[in-house]
Amino acid sequence: MTMIVRDLRPDVRADAEAFSDTRRLALPYMLSTPESVVHTLTHAHPDARFGQLIAEEDGEIIGTAQISVAHDSPEPGQGSANIYVRPDRRHRGAGSLLLRTAEERLAALGVRKLFAWVLDEPENLAFAERNGFRASRSAYFLRLDLAAGLPPRQEPPAGVELRTAADFADDPRPVFELDAETSSDEPSDIDVEFTDYEAWIEETWKHPLLDRELTTVAMADGSPAAFSVAYTDGGTRYATAMTGTARAFRGRGLAKLAKNDSLHRARAAGYTEAFTGNDTGNDPMIAINKWFGYEICAKEVRHVRELG
């Protein structure tokens, strides 16, 4: 058997389909479509040097890697490589070859500290340890059966209006500014300076998974105060990509209000499964998601190693 690692070809539909299928099999808690795979590759910021690698065995794609440089961090020399192999094609060397290729490429780009997400399963953790990684923070994947029901819909309090991202189609900048502020407060191993509006338009606002009609924005006193960003796969699966509140409006339950509205509209639109994720130390948001009915379905651990 011959194993090779190569770049995904964005103009070859079969590559994008196999990449997406492999990711869904290895990580069923995250949405992926061929369109989103190609979009992520072709719309990434040039300074991220983003790449999508494929492990191919005798013509069959069995593993994937996404690699990038943390170009928007004030600390240089950081990067990431997230590797996933089809569960039924493990122990064939695909993961090791993908990791070695990713490390060589990123090291050549000046990356000295490499981060990787690893599923919290004995086999995956052992692979990371064998390759010199050490564990850092962790995060949960959560799943909600939308068909099983939701807490009652909440009416917004006085001075608060619920809108959708689609209402900002002519001028998305207020949504960008809200996203930038809330994202900067998210737990992360890599500090991010979220300032490039044009890059955000290309990477985020035009992302094929983003469902603007189901993304709820809570307006307070005429300003965007909180939002819950919805991703959908065009089938039955919905995911919350981000939920957050601007600092000036925290403590008023607006993020919970926005997420409740988005979930109710997602169920009305025919979506049956909802997914989200939380840092394991984010107890307030975990409590909110459990109130909605989410259950923890998996955990992954961020790992880091020094290169060179």
C-alpha positions in Angstrom: 0.0 0.0 0.0 1.3 3.5 -0.9 0.6 6.4 1.3 1.2 10.0 0.2 0.3 13.4 1.5 -0.6 16.2 -0.9 -2.5 19.5 -1.0 -6.2 19.6 -1.5 -7.1 20.7 -5.1 -9.9 23.3 -4.6 -11.0 22.9 -8.3 -11.5 19.1 -7.9 -14.9 18.4 -6.5 -13.9 14.9 -5.4 -11.1 16.2 -3.2 -13.5 18.6 -1.4 -16.1 15.9 -0.9 -13.6 13.4 0.5 -12.1 16.0 2.7 -15.5 17.0 4.1 -16.6 13.3 4.5 -13.4 12.5 6.4 -13.8 15.4 8.8 -17.4 14.5 9.5 -16.5 10.8 10.2 -13.7 11.8 12.5 -15.4 14.8 14.1 -19.2 14.4 13.7 -19.9 17.3 16.1 -18.7 20.0 13.6 -20.5 21.0 10.3 -18.6 20.5 7.1 -19.6 20.6 3.4 -17.5 20.5 0.3 -18.4 24.2 -0.3 -17.2 25.2 3.2 -13.9 23.3 2.7 -13.2 25.1 -0.6 -14.3 28.5 0.8 -12.0 28.1 3.9 -9.0 27.4 1.6 -9.6 30.0 -1.0 -10.7 32.9 1.3 -8.2 32.6 4.1 -6.0 35.6 4.7 -2.8 35.4 2.7 -0.7 35.9 5.8 -2.2 32.8 7.5 -0.5 30.6 4.8 -3.5 28.4 5.3 -3.3 24.9 3.9 -5.4 21.8 3.6 -3.5 18.5 3.3 -4.8 15.1 2.3 -3.5 11.7 3.2 -4.2 9.4 0.3 -3.7 5.6 0.4 -3.8 3.9 -3.0 -6.1 6.6 -4.3 -8.4 6.7 -1.3 -8.4 9.9 0.9 -8.3 8.7 4.5 -6.9 11.7 6.5 -6.9 15.4 6.5 -4.9 18.3 8.1 -5.6 22.0 8.3 -2.5 24.1 8.9 -2.0 27.8 9.4 0.2 30.6 10.8 -1.3 32.8 13.6 -0.8 35.9 11.6 -3.2 38.0 13.6 -1.5 37.3 16.9 0.8 39.9 18.5 3.2 37.1 19.3 5.0 35.8 16.2 6.1 32.3 15.5 2.8 30.5 16.4 0.8 28.1 14.2 -1.7 25.3 14.3 -2.2 21.9 12.7 -5.4 19.9 13.2 -5.3 16.4 12.0 -8.1 13.9 11.5 -8.1 10.4 10.2 -11.1 8.3 9.3 -11.8 6.1 12.3 -11.9 3.0 10.1 -8.6 3.8 8.5 -6.4 4.3 11.5 -3.0 2.6 12.2 -1.8 2.9 8.6 0.5 5.8 9.2 -1.7 8.6 7.8 -1.7 10.7 11.0 2.1 10.5 11.4 2.7 11.4 7.8 0.3 14.3 7.9 1.9 15.6 11.1 5.4 15.4 9.8 4.4 17.2 6.6 2.6 19.9 8.6 5.5 20.5 10.9 8.0 20.8 8.1 5.8 23.3 6.2 5.1 25.4 9.3 8.7 25.4 10.5 9.8 26.7 7.1 7.3 29.6 7.6 8.9 30.5 10.9 6.5 28.7 13.3 8.2 27.7 16.5 5.2 26.9 18.7 2.6 24.5 17.3 -0.9 24.0 18.6 -3.3 21.1 17.8 -6.7 20.0 19.0 -6.9 16.3 19.9 -10.0 14.3 20.8 -10.0 13.2 24.5 -9.7 9.5 23.7 -6.9 7.3 24.8 -5.6 6.5 21.3 -5.6 10.2 20.2 -4.0 11.4 23.4 -1.3 8.7 23.2 -0.5 9.8 19.6 0.0 13.4 20.7 2.2 12.4 23.6 4.4 10.2 21.4 4.9 13.1 19.1 6.1 15.4 21.9 2.9 17.4 22.5 1.8 18.5 26.0 -1.8 19.0 27.0 -3.2 22.5 27.8 -6.8 23.6 27.9 -9.8 21.6 26.9 -13.3 22.1 25.4 -16.6 20.2 25.2 -18.7 19.5 22.2 -22.5 19.6 23.0 -25.5 18.3 21.2 -29.2 19.2 21.4 -32.1 17.2 19.9 -34.2 20.0 18.5 -37.1 17.7 17.9 -37.3 17.0 21.7 -38.3 20.6 22.5 -36.9 23.8 23.8 -37.5 26.1 26.7 -40.3 28.6 26.0 -39.5 31.5 23.7 -38.6 34.6 25.5 -40.0 38.1 24.8 -37.3 40.8 24.7 -37.4 43.3 27.5 -38.1 47.0 27.0 -35.5 48.7 24.9 -34.3 45.4 23.3 -35.1 44.3 19.7 -34.3 41.0 18.1 -33.1 41.2 14.5 -31.2 38.8 12.2 -27.9 39.1 10.5 -29.7 39.3 7.2 -31.0 42.7 8.3 -27.4 44.0 8.1 -26.8 42.8 4.5 -26.3 46.4 3.3 -23.8 47.2 6.0 -22.4 44.3 8.1 -19.8 46.4 9.9 -21.9 46.6 13.2 -21.9 42.8 13.2 -18.1 42.7 12.6 -17.5 45.1 15.5 -19.6 42.9 17.8 -17.8 39.8 16.6 -14.4 41.4 17.1 -15.1 42.5 20.7 -16.7 39.3 21.8 -14.1 37.1 20.1 -11.2 38.9 21.8 -12.6 37.8 25.2 -13.0 34.1 24.2 -10.6 31.7 26.0 -7.7 30.9 23.7 -4.1 29.9 23.7 -3.3 32.5 21.1 -4.1 36.1 21.5 -5.8 37.6 18.4 -6.0 41.2 17.2 -9.3 41.2 15.3 -9.1 44.3 13.1 -9.3 43.4 9.4 -12.8 44.2 8.3 -12.3 43.2 4.6 -10.8 39.9 5.6 -13.7 39.2 7.9 -16.2 39.9 5.1 -14.4 37.3 2.9 -13.7 34.7 5.5 -16.8 35.0 7.8 -19.6 37.0 6.3 -19.5 35.1 3.0 -18.9 31.7 4.6 -21.2 29.1 3.0 -22.2 27.7 6.3 -23.3 31.0 7.8 -27.1 31.2 8.0 -27.8 34.9 8.2 -31.6 34.3 8.6 -31.1 32.2 11.7 -28.3 34.3 13.2 -30.0 36.5 15.8 -28.7 39.9 16.9 -30.0 41.5 20.0 -30.2 45.3 19.7 -30.2 47.3 23.0 -30.8 51.0 22.9 -30.3 50.9 19.1 -26.9 49.2 19.3 -25.9 45.6 18.5 -25.5 44.2 22.0 -25.4 40.4 21.7 -25.6 37.8 19.0 -25.8 34.1 18.4 -24.2 33.0 15.1 -25.9 30.1 13.2 -24.2 27.7 10.8 -26.3 25.2 8.9 -25.3 22.5 6.4 -28.3 22.6 4.1 -29.7 19.4 5.6 -30.9 18.9 9.2 -27.8 20.0 11.2 -27.5 23.4 12.9 -24.5 24.7 14.9 -23.8 27.8 17.0 -20.6 29.2 15.7 -20.4 32.0 18.3 -22.6 33.5 21.1 -21.4 36.6 22.8 -22.3 40.0 24.4 -20.6 43.3 24.1 -18.9 44.3 27.4 -21.2 47.3 28.0 -24.3 45.1 27.9 -23.3 42.0 29.9 -25.3 40.7 32.8 -28.6 41.3 31.2 -29.2 37.9 29.7 -29.0 39.1 26.1 -26.8 36.3 24.7 -29.3 33.7 26.2 -32.2 35.7 24.6 -30.5 35.7 21.2 -29.6 32.0 21.3 -33.1 31.1 22.4 -34.6 33.0 19.5 -32.1 31.4 17.0 -32.8 27.9 18.2 -36.6 28.3 18.0 -36.3 29.6 14.4 -33.9 26.8 13.5 -36.4 24.2 14.7 -39.2 25.9 12.8 -37.1 25.8 9.7 -36.8 22.0 10.0 -33.4 21.5 11.6 -33.4 18.6 14.0 -29.8 18.5 15.5 -28.0 21.5 17.1 -24.3 21.5 18.1 -22.2 23.9 20.0 -18.9 24.0 21.9 -17.6 25.4 25.2 -14.3 25.7 26.9 -14.4 23.3 29.9 -13.9 26.2 32.3 -16.7 28.3 30.9 -19.2 27.3 33.6 -21.7 30.2 32.9 -22.1 29.3 29.2 -22.1 25.5 30.0 -25.0 26.2 32.4 -26.9 28.2 29.8 -26.5 25.4 27.2 -27.7 22.8 29.7 -30.7 24.9 30.4 -31.5 24.7 26.6 -31.2 20.9 26.8 -27.7 20.4 25.4 -25.7 17.4 26.5 -22.0 17.0 26.4 -21.1 14.5 23.7 -17.3 14.7 23.4 -14.3 16.5 24.6 -11.1 17.6 22.9 -7.8 18.8 24.4 -5.6 21.6 23.0 -2.0 20.4 22.8 1.2 22.3 22.1 4.8 21.6 21.3 7.9 23.5 20.4 9.3 23.1 16.9 13.0 23.1 16.2 
